[in-house]
Amino acid sequence: MDSKKLAKIETELRHLRVHCHGIRPEVLVSIAKQLGRERKSGYTNEPTYIRLRDPALTPPLSIPAHSQLKTGTARNIISILLDDVDDWKQHLLDRGDDGDID
């Protein structure tokens, strides 16, 4: 992860937050994976994504596997993903570089 990629993800999430009606879960799953979250099986009934390494661990995130997400559900997931973006920003600042982190 670098600041340029992070800025692109943040811009996409902010756009989705404004236009969050009818978002397909695959869109948010893709962003969650870009932010370092991995699917954890057997955690709950819904697919759950967690981050196992840097930056610091965050709470699990369930992304329902429906054809479209309800507006409120999508907005909540987007807010959590924006928190992940903030965590990445802080992590990059703490590292003092803009190096590529996978």
Buried (B, 14 or more C-beta within 10 A) or exposed (E): BEEEBBEEBBEBBEEBBEEBEEBEBEBBBEBBEBBBBEEBEEEEEEBBBBBEEBBEEBEBBBBBEEEEBBEEBBBBBBEBBBBBBEBBBEBBEEEEEEEEBE
